């Protein structure tokens, strides 16, 4: 078992209420979204609601649909269309989780057995396809071609991100730029779309639509950067997966990129053996974490996340002060300072 250390002794303790505050501001709408999710994942094929329900009920804060609801509220929207669209966002996210866990051969999701570990890979892939299809059905019913365009494009980009990650996996020559391209597509694109459609349904001008897309995109990048750091830094019970899963899979994330670039020839040989050849033995994970610490790779990855948080914060500058704007700003700090 690897020794797990804190990221930075100077880090401030995150406001653990930041995300809860945002959720509370949209609680009534979120309850309706949850009802829509439960109703629309029903099917006469019993395995579909059983497997989808297993994953949807397994935890998580519904961050992406919450962002859709919050963005609509920020824009003064008074209608109902944002609710089924927020459900679409969650369906797309859930479908990608099902596919991700199959590709990554993951056994855990949020601290419990992953759907593919319980139901099998074939079932997970097919139910993921069902959820994608259901999302598009709901989008069409919502009747907005703009939203359909945004979310369908996001779905395509997410798939491209998955393929890009497959290409860069086990490749220590991966650059920081290539890594960022992967996480922008795989993670941040859905954050961006989730926020952007809040402005679209509210009929707000392009400047506000673009601002919310920028907020979501940069929040998503920061979120994934910190998530990749936490794979080497947080206790399993808080993280919801084994320490070092990315290492064991040979997944090239920013901490690896930085440690490899900053290492000497002997250290780079270690990374090639463990990440490219997947020739890993006792003590290799501990050594990997030690090398990241030696070269400040974890700390500097979090600092990169802080940069994107700053960009996201600036994107909200054109919106007037309000409780939901304050909560969206506080969530930025929570994301970058969290330890789970």
Backbone torsions as a table, in degrees:
resi	resn	phi	psi	omega
1	UNK	NA	130.3	-177.9
2	UNK	-72.8	150.1	173.3
3	UNK	-78.0	126.3	-176.4
4	UNK	-106.0	128.1	-179.2
5	UNK	-117.5	163.8	175.9
6	UNK	-72.0	158.5	-176.3
7	UNK	-71.5	-43.7	-172.8
8	UNK	-161.6	119.6	-177.9
9	UNK	-63.1	-17.7	-179.6
10	UNK	-91.2	-3.0	-180.0
11	UNK	-63.5	140.9	177.5
12	UNK	-80.8	153.8	177.1
13	UNK	-70.2	126.2	-177.8
14	UNK	-67.4	152.0	175.5
15	UNK	-75.8	99.9	-174.9
16	UNK	-67.3	-11.8	179.0
17	UNK	-91.2	-5.0	-173.5
18	UNK	-60.0	-50.3	-179.7
19	UNK	-68.8	-39.2	177.5
20	UNK	-61.7	-36.8	178.5
21	UNK	-63.8	-44.2	178.8
22	UNK	-63.6	-43.4	178.6
23	UNK	-61.0	-40.8	-179.1
24	UNK	-63.3	-33.6	-178.9
25	UNK	-68.2	-23.2	-179.8
26	UNK	-119.1	20.5	-171.3
27	UNK	-57.7	-42.9	-177.9
28	UNK	-64.5	-44.8	177.8
29	UNK	-65.4	-38.1	-178.5
30	UNK	-65.5	-35.6	176.5
31	UNK	-61.5	-40.3	177.2
32	UNK	-66.6	-39.0	177.9
33	UNK	-62.1	-43.4	178.5
34	UNK	-60.8	-37.7	176.8
35	UNK	-64.6	-42.0	178.8
36	UNK	-62.5	-43.1	179.9
37	UNK	-59.4	-47.9	-178.6
38	UNK	-62.9	-44.4	-177.2
39	UNK	-67.3	-39.7	-172.8
40	UNK	-85.8	-6.1	174.8
41	UNK	-99.0	10.8	175.1
42	UNK	-74.7	149.5	179.9
43	UNK	-160.7	147.8	174.5
44	UNK	-67.1	-14.7	174.7
45	UNK	-84.6	104.2	-166.4
46	UNK	-57.7	-33.2	-176.4
47	UNK	-65.0	-29.1	-175.9
48	UNK	-64.4	-58.0	177.7
49	UNK	-65.0	-29.3	179.5
50	UNK	-65.4	-48.7	-177.7
51	UNK	-73.7	-45.0	179.5
52	UNK	-62.0	-40.9	179.4
53	UNK	-65.7	-34.2	178.1
54	UNK	-59.3	-45.7	-177.7
55	UNK	-74.4	-44.0	-177.4
56	UNK	-64.5	-32.8	-179.2
57	UNK	-86.3	0.4	-171.9
58	UNK	-82.5	-0.5	177.6
59	UNK	126.3	-166.1	-177.1
60	UNK	94.8	155.0	-174.8
61	UNK	-97.0	5.3	-176.1
62	UNK	57.2	40.1	-172.4
63	UNK	-57.9	-43.7	-175.3
64	UNK	-66.9	-49.6	175.2
65	UNK	-64.5	-32.0	175.6
66	UNK	-61.2	-39.1	178.0
67	UNK	-63.4	-39.0	176.4
68	UNK	-61.6	-46.7	-179.8
69	UNK	-64.0	-42.3	-178.8
70	UNK	-67.6	-39.7	179.4
71	UNK	-64.3	-41.1	177.3
72	UNK	-63.4	-40.3	179.0
73	UNK	-66.3	-40.9	178.0
74	UNK	-59.1	-34.2	-178.2
75	UNK	-88.7	5.2	175.8
76	UNK	77.7	20.5	-177.1
77	UNK	-69.4	137.3	-177.2
78	UNK	-116.1	-0.2	-175.0
79	UNK	-88.0	-158.1	-175.9
80	UNK	-120.7	-11.9	-171.3
81	UNK	-63.9	-27.1	-178.4
82	UNK	-64.9	-22.0	-177.0
83	UNK	-70.4	-54.0	176.6
84	UNK	-62.9	-30.4	178.6
85	UNK	-69.6	-36.8	174.5
86	UNK	-63.3	-36.9	176.1
87	UNK	-64.0	-38.4	176.4
88	UNK	-59.1	-44.2	179.8
89	UNK	-59.1	-42.3	-180.0
90	UNK	-68.9	-36.7	177.0
91	UNK	-62.5	-44.0	179.2
92	UNK	-62.6	-44.9	179.3
93	UNK	-61.7	-45.8	-178.4
94	UNK	-63.6	-40.6	177.8
95	UNK	-60.6	-42.5	179.9
96	UNK	-67.0	-34.2	176.6
97	UNK	-63.3	-43.4	179.1
98	UNK	-60.1	-45.6	179.8
99	UNK	-68.3	-41.0	179.7
100	UNK	-57.2	-46.6	-175.3
101	UNK	-66.6	-31.1	175.9
102	UNK	-69.7	-47.6	-179.3
103	UNK	-61.8	-42.3	-177.5
104	UNK	-82.6	-6.8	-176.5
105	UNK	55.9	41.7	-178.0
106	UNK	-79.1	141.2	177.8
107	UNK	-102.6	-15.1	-177.9
108	UNK	-125.6	145.8	173.1
109	UNK	-143.1	117.0	-178.6
110	UNK	54.1	40.8	173.3
111	UNK	84.0	-0.8	176.8
112	UNK	-129.6	169.8	-177.4
113	UNK	-56.3	133.2	179.1
114	UNK	-68.7	161.0	-177.7
115	UNK	-61.1	-38.6	-179.4
116	UNK	-69.0	-29.5	176.8
117	UNK	-69.5	-30.8	-178.1
118	UNK	-88.2	-44.7	-171.6
119	UNK	-106.2	-12.8	-179.0
120	UNK	100.8	156.8	-176.7
121	UNK	-66.6	-43.6	-176.9
122	UNK	-60.9	-46.1	-179.5
123	UNK	-62.8	-40.4	-178.9
124	UNK	-64.3	-44.5	179.9
125	UNK	-63.1	-45.2	-176.0
126	UNK	-69.7	-38.2	177.2
127	UNK	-70.2	-34.3	172.1
128	UNK	-58.7	-42.1	176.8
129	UNK	-62.4	-40.1	177.8
130	UNK	-60.1	-43.9	-178.2
131	UNK	-66.2	-39.3	173.6
132	UNK	-58.0	-46.4	-178.8
133	UNK	-63.4	-41.6	179.8
134	UNK	-63.4	-39.1	178.3
135	UNK	-58.5	-43.0	-178.6
136	UNK	-71.1	-32.7	173.8
137	UNK	-59.7	-46.5	-178.8
138	UNK	-66.4	-38.5	177.4
139	UNK	-60.0	-44.9	-179.5
140	UNK	-62.5	-41.5	178.8
141	UNK	-62.7	-31.5	179.7
142	UNK	-67.6	-25.1	170.8
143	UNK	79.8	18.5	179.0
144	UNK	-112.0	111.9	178.0
145	UNK	-65.0	-32.9	179.2
146	UNK	-63.8	-45.3	179.3
147	UNK	-66.0	-41.5	177.6
148	UNK	-59.2	-41.3	178.5
149	UNK	-64.3	-44.8	-176.9
150	UNK	-65.4	-48.4	-175.7
151	UNK	-75.6	-33.0	176.3
152	UNK	-68.4	-38.4	176.4
153	UNK	-64.8	-41.9	178.7
154	UNK	-60.7	-41.0	179.8
155	UNK	-62.3	-40.8	178.5
156	UNK	-65.8	-42.4	-179.5
157	UNK	-65.1	-39.3	177.8
158	UNK	-59.8	-43.9	178.8
159	UNK	-62.6	-39.9	176.8
160	UNK	-62.7	-38.7	178.4
161	UNK	-63.3	-38.0	177.9
162	UNK	-63.1	-41.8	180.0
163	UNK	-68.6	-40.3	177.3
164	UNK	-59.6	-42.2	179.4
165	UNK	-64.1	-37.9	178.2
166	UNK	-62.4	-37.7	-179.5
167	UNK	-68.9	-40.9	-176.5
168	UNK	-83.4	-15.4	-179.6
169	UNK	-59.1	136.7	179.1
170	UNK	70.3	12.4	-178.5
171	UNK	-112.1	102.2	-178.4
172	UNK	-70.9	-8.9	176.1
173	UNK	-81.0	-2.6	180.0
174	UNK	-58.1	131.6	179.3
175	UNK	-88.5	165.3	175.3
176	UNK	-60.8	-37.4	-179.9
177	UNK	-63.7	-41.6	179.0
178	UNK	-66.5	-40.3	176.7
179	UNK	-60.0	-45.8	-179.6
180	UNK	-63.5	-35.9	177.5
181	UNK	-61.2	-39.2	179.4
182	UNK	-64.7	-49.8	-173.9
183	UNK	-74.2	-27.5	173.8
184	UNK	-61.9	-44.1	-178.1
185	UNK	-75.6	-46.6	-170.9
186	UNK	-74.3	-34.3	-174.2
187	UNK	-119.3	-52.9	-169.1
188	UNK	-70.6	-27.8	-177.6
189	UNK	-61.0	-39.0	179.5
190	UNK	-72.7	-36.4	172.9
191	UNK	-57.3	-46.1	-178.2
192	UNK	-62.7	-45.9	-179.6
193	UNK	-65.4	-40.4	-179.7
194	UNK	-58.6	-41.4	179.5
195	UNK	-74.7	-42.3	-175.1
196	UNK	-61.4	-40.0	-176.1
197	UNK	-69.0	-18.4	173.3
198	UNK	-62.6	-39.3	176.6
199	UNK	-73.9	-34.7	-178.3
200	UNK	-64.3	-48.7	-178.6
201	UNK	-66.3	-26.1	179.0
202	UNK	-82.8	-4.9	179.2
203	UNK	67.7	31.0	-178.3
204	UNK	-81.3	159.2	-178.1
205	UNK	-65.1	165.0	-175.8
206	UNK	-59.6	-31.3	-179.2
207	UNK	-62.5	-40.5	179.0
208	UNK	-73.6	-37.8	176.3
209	UNK	-59.8	-45.8	179.8
210	UNK	-66.3	-37.2	-179.8
211	UNK	-64.3	-42.5	179.9
212	UNK	-71.1	-33.4	174.1
213	UNK	-63.0	-43.2	179.4
214	UNK	-63.4	-43.3	177.4
215	UNK	-56.9	-50.2	-177.3
216	UNK	-65.5	-41.6	-179.1
217	UNK	-62.0	-47.7	-177.0
218	UNK	-72.9	-33.8	172.1
219	UNK	-61.7	-43.4	-179.0
220	UNK	-64.3	-40.3	177.4
221	UNK	-62.8	-47.6	179.5
222	UNK	-61.1	-41.8	-179.9
223	UNK	-57.9	-46.6	-177.6
224	UNK	-72.0	-36.7	175.9
225	UNK	-57.1	-48.5	-179.6
226	UNK	-67.1	-38.3	178.4
227	UNK	-60.0	-40.0	179.5
228	UNK	-69.2	-33.6	175.4
229	UNK	-67.4	-41.2	-176.8
230	UNK	-63.9	-21.7	178.0
231	UNK	-61.8	-21.1	179.9
232	UNK	-113.8	6.4	-167.5
233	UNK	-135.0	-15.4	-171.9
234	UNK	-115.3	152.7	177.3
235	UNK	-65.6	146.1	-176.1
236	UNK	-56.5	-40.3	-177.6
237	UNK	-62.4	-30.8	179.3
238	UNK	-85.0	-36.0	-175.4
239	UNK	-78.9	-32.7	-178.3
240	UNK	85.9	12.5	173.9
241	UNK	-158.6	170.4	-178.6
242	UNK	-66.1	145.3	172.5
243	UNK	-63.8	133.7	174.9
244	UNK	79.9	18.4	177.3
245	UNK	-58.2	-43.5	-179.8
246	UNK	-60.9	-40.0	179.1
247	UNK	-62.5	-47.7	-177.5
248	UNK	-64.3	-30.0	179.8
249	UNK	-85.5	-7.2	-176.1
250	UNK	72.3	27.0	-178.4
251	UNK	-80.0	124.7	-177.3
252	UNK	-87.4	107.3	176.6
253	UNK	-114.9	174.6	-173.0
254	UNK	-59.0	-41.7	177.1
255	UNK	-55.5	-37.6	177.9
256	UNK	-69.1	-44.4	-179.8
257	UNK	-56.8	-46.8	-177.4
258	UNK	-68.3	-44.5	-179.5
259	UNK	-63.8	-38.7	178.8
260	UNK	-65.7	-47.2	-177.5
261	UNK	-63.9	-33.9	-175.2
262	UNK	-90.7	-6.4	-175.4
263	UNK	-83.9	169.3	175.1
264	UNK	-89.7	-177.7	-175.9
265	UNK	-60.6	-39.7	-179.2
266	UNK	-66.7	-40.0	179.1
267	UNK	-67.9	-39.6	178.2
268	UNK	-64.8	-34.7	175.4
269	UNK	-62.5	-37.8	176.4
270	UNK	-61.2	-46.9	-178.8
271	UNK	-64.8	-39.3	178.8
272	UNK	-64.5	-41.4	179.6
273	UNK	-64.0	-46.0	-173.4
274	UNK	-81.7	-33.4	-175.1
275	UNK	-96.6	-38.3	-178.9
276	UNK	-86.2	-47.8	-178.6
277	UNK	-86.8	-13.3	-174.8
278	UNK	53.5	34.6	174.9
279	UNK	-91.3	90.6	-174.0
280	UNK	-120.5	139.5	179.5
281	UNK	-134.5	-174.0	179.2
282	UNK	-57.6	133.0	177.0
283	UNK	89.1	-10.1	-177.6
284	UNK	-69.8	-39.5	178.0
285	UNK	-63.7	-42.6	177.9
286	UNK	-60.3	-41.7	179.6
287	UNK	-66.7	-38.8	178.7
288	UNK	-59.1	-45.8	180.0
289	UNK	-65.2	-38.6	178.5
290	UNK	-63.7	-40.2	178.5
291	UNK	-67.3	-37.1	176.0
292	UNK	-63.0	-40.7	178.1
293	UNK	-66.0	-43.5	-179.8
294	UNK	-56.0	-39.8	-175.3
295	UNK	-102.7	14.2	177.8
296	UNK	57.0	29.6	-174.7
297	UNK	-68.2	-38.9	179.1
298	UNK	-70.1	-48.0	179.0
299	UNK	-57.2	-47.1	-175.8
300	UNK	-70.8	-28.6	174.6
301	UNK	-65.4	-40.3	176.1
302	UNK	-66.0	-37.5	177.1
303	UNK	-63.2	-36.2	174.3
304	UNK	-60.7	-42.6	179.1
305	UNK	-60.4	-38.3	178.9
306	UNK	-62.4	-35.2	176.7
307	UNK	-60.2	-47.4	-178.5
308	UNK	-68.5	-31.6	174.0
309	UNK	-62.3	-40.4	178.5
310	UNK	-62.7	-40.5	178.5
311	UNK	-65.6	-42.3	178.5
312	UNK	-62.5	-40.2	179.2
313	UNK	-61.8	-44.5	179.9
314	UNK	-63.6	-31.6	-178.3
315	UNK	-62.7	-28.2	179.9
316	UNK	-85.0	1.2	-174.4
317	UNK	-60.2	-28.6	-176.0
318	UNK	-82.1	-7.1	179.0
319	UNK	-90.0	141.7	179.7
320	UNK	-68.0	157.5	179.7
321	UNK	-60.6	139.5	178.1
322	UNK	-166.2	163.0	177.9
323	UNK	-59.1	-38.4	-178.3
324	UNK	-71.3	-35.1	176.0
325	UNK	-65.0	-43.7	178.9
326	UNK	-59.6	-41.5	-179.2
327	UNK	-66.9	-39.1	178.0
328	UNK	-64.8	-36.9	176.6
329	UNK	-68.6	-40.2	179.9
330	UNK	-66.8	-33.4	178.2
331	UNK	-62.0	-32.5	177.6
332	UNK	-59.6	-45.0	180.0
333	UNK	-68.7	-37.2	178.6
334	UNK	-61.6	-44.3	-176.8
335	UNK	-61.4	-42.2	-174.3
336	UNK	-82.2	-23.0	-177.7
337	UNK	-103.8	-0.3	-177.2
338	UNK	-66.0	156.6	174.2
339	UNK	-121.8	23.6	174.2
340	UNK	-150.6	NA	NA
